[in-house]
Amino acid sequence: MRKRNQEHEEHADESWLLPYSDLMTLLLAMFIVLFGMSSVNAEKFKAVSDAFNNVLSGGSGILDQSSFNSNDMQSFKVQPKPDDVKASVNELRRREQENLEGLKKQLDNYIKQNGLTNDLDTKLNQSQLMITISDKALFPSGEAEVKPDARKLAEAISDMLEQFPDYEVIVSGHTDNIPISNKEYPSNWDLSSARALNFMKILMLNTQLDPQKFSAIGYGEYHPVSTNESAVGRAQNRRVEVSIIRKYVDPDQKLGVTTAHE
């Protein structure tokens, strides 16, 4: 009997298995926590957290939700890949191009229907849609007050711009190089600025447009599109331009979102 008791007492101690199994469980929990922290979805992380809290500590412990919040999770967001950003910008640029093409078509139809082909022109490039209006269609010679019949044109343009509330609009005035000096307009700077501002004010009568998106600039004689050596060239230089600016530039030039001022 004593011999059997001795053999039983010499049996290997297996109590180390308990802390070992606890250690393995904690390691598993740690790796799952790390995986959950790498996810951008805070709700999924909370679900994993709650599940392991219940298993390991009855609902509280190292994965307690109080230890984390939405601000903490922001630092673990996965950054978008450059290719994904570029693809998104390209898609936005494509939509903008379609929008501006649609607006150009509306304007061209209006110009044709109202017999304004000699006074108005539209041009679409990679950064903006520009509407060019000759000064004689808008103003009396040497003045900045918009003609009554020209107000209809401004109102028609403002109605079309309602469809594109997010675009920046710049109204710019231009003159030829013949100096002007009178009591009201001491220089071409003053005349071009007053013309741009007065035309923009009519656009702004449309309360559906956001004034923060609009600005008026006077360039005087310093941005000619033709020679000032002939009457025809000077007539082309006397103009008001309405530029609808697209928001996104070519991602090959800059990866990201920016306002295009050109």
MOZINOR-V893807 format. One line per field, one symbol per residue. ss: DSSP state (~ for helix, > for strand, _ for the rest). phi: phi as a letter, one per 30 degrees, with the letter a starting at -180 (. if undefined). burial: b if it has 24 or more other ideal C-beta (glycine too) atoms within 12 Angstrom, else e. A space follows every 50 residues. Layout:
ss->???
phi->???
burial->???
This chain:
ss->_~~~~~~~~______~~~~~~~~~~~~~~~~~~~~~~____~~~~~~~~~ ~~~~~~~_______~~~__~~~~~_______~~~~~~~~~~~~~~~~~~~ ~~~~~~~~~~~~~______>>>>>___>>>>>>>~~~~>______>_~~~ ~~~~~~~~~~~______>>>>>>>_____________~~~~~~~~~~~~~ ~~~_______~~~>>>>>____________~~~~~~~_>>>>>>>_____ ____________
phi->.ddddddddddedcddddddddddddddddddddddddddcddddddded ddddddbijbldceeddbbddddddcdddddedddddddddddddddddd dddedddddddddcicddcbbbbcbdcaccccbddddcbdeibbdddedd dddddddddddedbdccdbccbcbbdcddbabddbdadeddddddddddd ddedddddcceddcabbcciccbdcbdcdbddddddddabcccccdcccd dddadkcadccb
burial->eeeeeeeeeeeeeeeeeeeeeeeeeeeebeebbeebbeeeeeeebbebbe ebbeeeeeeeeebebeebeeeebeeeeeeeeeeeeeeebeebbeebbebb eebbebbeebbeeeebeebbbbebeebbbbbbbbbebbbeebebebbeeb eebbbbbbebbeebeebbbbbbbbbbbeebeeeebeebbbbbbbbbbbbb bbbbebeebeeebbbbbbbbbebbbeebeeeeebbbbbbbbbbbbbbbbe eeeeeeeeebee
